[in-house]
């Protein structure tokens, strides 16, 4: 008969190894975030699709080369307070909590930084566990990386098409047959409008709802609220001053509704 006492040290070693492994796994994203100050990181969804044999199409493009209309439209659509918050928009979080308490459908409160945390290190889908891991990661990413770098990563890992198109280059080529550097304000707004679900929504053949959203995002990108955000928080976005400044000349846009 086995002696339980003899197995006690072995069990302790196993528990210790498991605890260390879990802690190392939890710490890995925080270490990788520091390394992602440079390079061309891929998302977990891209990796999963590639491992499962699905198509993955992504060509990295530096943010300085992207048409300024795209980051302006994406920020207007996804995270209007991007330049002023520190990874989490607490006002949006409170709105989501209020919606849940009132039994209403959640409007979603994820910032671009939170989406970067999810896309780089976590998994899609909604769960309290993922949100619990995502929040401190977003705060860390905002602390370690510049706003320009966060937005650059987001624009290069976001899914932008139904057949494995990831990043602005692949999305622009699929939808309009051109580089992300050549996007007009209208095209950029259409790309921003499909971000919540690019496998269903289409910038290539936009429906009425997508066109209406795009028209809204064109207006938001020029709004006084965004201009004030850029002016009051220059230290928050550094190189985004050139890319996102509201006084940049632009071509008048009229989107059909």
C-alpha positions as CSV (number, residue, x, y, z in Angstrom):
1,X,0.0,0.0,0.0
2,X,1.3,3.5,-0.9
3,X,2.4,5.7,1.9
4,X,0.4,9.0,1.7
5,X,3.2,10.8,3.5
6,X,5.7,9.7,0.9
7,X,3.7,11.3,-1.8
8,X,3.2,14.6,0.0
9,X,6.5,16.2,-1.2
10,X,5.7,15.1,-4.8
11,X,2.3,16.7,-4.7
12,X,3.7,19.9,-3.3
13,X,6.2,20.0,-6.2
14,X,3.5,19.4,-8.7
15,X,1.4,22.2,-7.2
16,X,4.4,24.5,-7.1
17,X,5.2,23.8,-10.8
18,X,1.5,24.4,-11.8
19,X,1.4,27.7,-9.8
20,X,4.6,28.9,-11.4
21,X,3.4,28.0,-14.9
22,X,0.1,29.8,-14.4
23,X,1.9,32.9,-13.1
24,X,4.4,32.8,-16.0
25,X,1.5,32.5,-18.4
26,X,-0.3,35.5,-16.9
27,X,2.9,37.5,-16.9
28,X,3.9,36.7,-20.5
29,X,1.6,39.4,-22.1
30,X,3.1,42.1,-19.9
31,X,6.6,41.1,-21.0
32,X,5.5,40.9,-24.7
33,X,3.9,44.3,-24.5
34,X,7.3,45.8,-23.8
35,X,8.8,44.0,-26.8
36,X,5.9,45.1,-28.9
37,X,7.2,48.7,-28.8
38,X,8.7,47.6,-32.1
39,X,8.2,44.8,-34.6
40,X,5.0,43.6,-36.4
41,X,2.9,41.6,-33.9
42,X,0.1,39.4,-35.0
43,X,-3.2,38.7,-33.2
44,X,-4.2,35.5,-31.5
45,X,-7.1,35.2,-34.0
46,X,-4.6,35.4,-36.9
47,X,-2.5,32.7,-35.3
48,X,-5.5,30.5,-34.6
49,X,-6.8,30.9,-38.2
50,X,-3.4,30.1,-39.6
51,X,-2.9,27.0,-37.4
52,X,-6.4,25.8,-38.4
53,X,-5.5,26.1,-42.1
54,X,-7.7,29.1,-42.8
55,X,-6.6,31.9,-45.0
56,X,-4.7,34.8,-43.3
57,X,-3.8,37.9,-45.4
58,X,-1.9,40.6,-43.6
59,X,0.7,43.1,-44.8
60,X,2.0,45.5,-42.2
61,X,2.0,49.2,-42.9
62,X,3.5,51.9,-40.7
63,X,1.0,54.4,-39.4
64,X,2.9,57.3,-41.0
65,X,2.1,55.8,-44.4
66,X,-1.6,55.2,-43.8
67,X,-4.0,57.7,-45.1
68,X,-4.8,60.0,-42.2
69,X,-8.5,59.6,-42.9
70,X,-8.4,56.0,-41.6
71,X,-7.1,56.5,-38.1
72,X,-9.4,59.6,-37.7
73,X,-12.4,57.5,-38.8
74,X,-11.5,54.5,-36.7
75,X,-11.0,56.6,-33.6
76,X,-14.3,58.5,-34.2
77,X,-16.1,55.1,-34.7
78,X,-14.5,53.0,-32.0
79,X,-13.1,55.2,-29.2
80,X,-13.7,59.0,-29.4
81,X,-11.8,59.5,-26.1
82,X,-8.8,57.5,-27.2
83,X,-6.3,60.3,-26.8
84,X,-7.4,61.3,-23.3
85,X,-8.2,58.1,-21.4
86,X,-5.5,55.7,-20.0
87,X,-6.6,52.5,-21.6
88,X,-10.1,52.3,-20.2
89,X,-13.0,54.7,-20.7
90,X,-14.6,54.6,-17.3
91,X,-17.6,56.6,-18.4
92,X,-18.4,53.9,-21.0
93,X,-17.9,51.2,-18.4
94,X,-20.5,52.9,-16.1
95,X,-22.9,53.1,-19.0
96,X,-22.5,49.4,-19.7
97,X,-23.1,48.6,-16.0
98,X,-26.2,50.8,-16.0
99,X,-27.5,49.1,-19.1
100,X,-27.0,45.7,-17.4
101,X,-28.8,46.8,-14.3
102,X,-31.7,48.1,-16.4
103,X,-31.9,44.9,-18.3
104,X,-31.0,46.6,-21.6
105,X,-28.7,45.3,-24.3
106,X,-25.1,46.4,-23.6
107,X,-23.8,49.0,-26.0
108,X,-20.2,47.8,-25.5
109,X,-17.5,49.9,-23.8
110,X,-14.2,48.5,-25.1
111,X,-11.6,51.1,-26.0
112,X,-9.1,50.7,-28.8
113,X,-6.5,49.8,-26.2
114,X,-8.7,47.1,-24.7
115,X,-9.3,45.7,-28.2
116,X,-5.5,45.6,-28.7
117,X,-5.2,43.7,-25.5
118,X,-7.8,41.2,-26.5
119,X,-6.6,40.8,-30.1
120,X,-2.9,40.4,-29.1
121,X,-3.2,38.2,-26.0
122,X,-6.7,36.9,-25.4
123,X,-9.6,35.3,-27.2
124,X,-12.8,36.6,-29.0
125,X,-16.2,36.3,-27.4
126,X,-17.6,37.8,-24.3
127,X,-16.8,36.4,-20.8
128,X,-16.2,37.9,-17.4
129,X,-12.9,36.0,-17.2
130,X,-11.6,37.6,-20.5
131,X,-12.8,41.1,-19.3
132,X,-11.0,40.6,-16.0
133,X,-7.8,39.8,-17.8
134,X,-8.3,42.5,-20.4
135,X,-8.7,45.5,-18.1
136,X,-5.3,45.4,-16.4
137,X,-3.6,44.6,-19.7
138,X,-5.2,47.6,-21.3
139,X,-3.9,49.9,-18.5
140,X,-0.4,48.3,-18.9
141,X,-0.4,48.7,-22.6
142,X,-1.4,52.4,-22.3
143,X,1.4,52.9,-19.8
144,X,4.1,51.2,-21.8
145,X,3.3,52.0,-25.4
146,X,2.6,55.4,-27.0
147,X,-0.8,56.2,-28.3
148,X,0.6,56.2,-31.8
149,X,2.0,52.7,-31.4
150,X,-1.2,51.4,-29.9
151,X,-3.2,52.7,-32.9
152,X,-0.6,51.4,-35.3
153,X,-0.9,47.9,-33.9
154,X,-4.7,48.1,-33.9
155,X,-4.9,49.2,-37.5
156,X,-2.6,46.3,-38.5
157,X,-4.3,43.4,-36.6
158,X,-8.0,44.3,-36.8
159,X,-10.0,41.9,-39.0
160,X,-11.2,43.7,-42.1
161,X,-12.8,41.2,-44.4
162,X,-14.7,37.9,-44.7
163,X,-11.8,35.8,-45.9
164,X,-8.9,36.3,-43.5
165,X,-8.2,40.0,-44.4
166,X,-6.3,41.4,-41.4
167,X,-5.0,44.9,-41.1
168,X,-5.6,48.1,-43.0
169,X,-3.6,47.1,-46.1
170,X,-5.5,43.8,-46.7
171,X,-8.8,45.5,-45.8
172,X,-8.2,48.4,-48.2
173,X,-7.1,46.1,-51.0
174,X,-10.1,43.8,-50.6
175,X,-12.7,46.5,-50.4
176,X,-11.3,49.1,-52.8
177,X,-8.4,47.5,-54.7
178,X,-5.9,50.1,-53.4
179,X,-3.3,50.6,-50.6
180,X,-4.3,51.9,-47.2
181,X,-2.1,54.9,-48.0
182,X,-4.5,55.9,-50.8
183,X,-7.9,55.8,-48.9
184,X,-10.2,58.7,-49.3
185,X,-12.3,60.0,-46.3
186,X,-15.3,58.1,-47.6
187,X,-13.5,54.8,-48.0
188,X,-11.9,55.2,-44.6
189,X,-15.3,55.8,-43.0
190,X,-16.7,52.7,-44.7
191,X,-13.8,50.6,-43.4
192,X,-14.4,51.9,-39.9
193,X,-18.1,51.1,-40.2
194,X,-17.5,47.4,-40.8
195,X,-15.1,46.9,-37.9
196,X,-17.6,45.4,-35.4
197,X,-18.3,42.5,-37.7
198,X,-16.3,42.4,-41.0
199,X,-17.4,38.9,-41.9
200,X,-21.0,40.2,-42.2
201,X,-20.7,43.9,-42.9
202,X,-19.0,44.9,-46.1
203,X,-17.1,48.1,-47.2
204,X,-16.8,46.6,-50.7
205,X,-20.6,46.3,-51.2
206,X,-22.0,48.4,-48.3
207,X,-25.6,48.2,-47.4
208,X,-27.7,51.1,-46.3
209,X,-26.8,50.7,-42.6
210,X,-23.1,50.7,-43.3
211,X,-23.3,53.7,-45.5
212,X,-25.3,55.6,-42.9
213,X,-22.7,54.7,-40.2
214,X,-19.9,55.8,-42.5
215,X,-21.6,59.2,-43.0
216,X,-21.8,59.5,-39.3
217,X,-18.2,58.7,-38.8
218,X,-17.1,61.3,-41.4
219,X,-18.9,63.9,-39.4
220,X,-17.6,62.6,-36.0
221,X,-14.0,62.7,-37.3
222,X,-14.4,66.4,-37.8
223,X,-16.3,67.1,-34.6
224,X,-15.4,69.8,-32.1
225,X,-15.2,67.1,-29.4
226,X,-12.4,65.3,-31.2
227,X,-10.6,68.5,-32.0
228,X,-10.7,69.5,-28.4
229,X,-9.4,66.1,-27.4
230,X,-6.4,66.4,-29.7
231,X,-5.6,69.9,-28.5
232,X,-5.9,69.3,-24.8
233,X,-3.9,66.1,-24.8
234,X,-0.9,66.5,-27.0
235,X,1.3,64.6,-24.7
236,X,-1.0,61.6,-24.9
237,X,-0.7,61.0,-28.6
238,X,2.7,62.4,-29.6
239,X,3.1,61.5,-33.3
240,X,-0.7,61.5,-33.7
241,X,-0.6,65.3,-33.8
242,X,0.3,65.1,-37.5
243,X,-2.0,62.2,-38.3
244,X,-5.1,63.1,-36.4
245,X,-5.1,66.9,-36.3
246,X,-8.5,68.2,-37.3
247,X,-7.2,71.2,-39.3
248,X,-5.8,68.9,-42.0
249,X,-7.2,69.8,-45.4
250,X,-9.8,67.2,-46.6
251,X,-11.9,66.6,-49.6
252,X,-15.7,67.2,-49.0
253,X,-17.4,63.9,-48.8
254,X,-21.0,63.0,-49.6
255,X,-22.1,59.5,-48.9
256,X,-25.4,58.1,-50.3
257,X,-27.9,57.0,-47.7
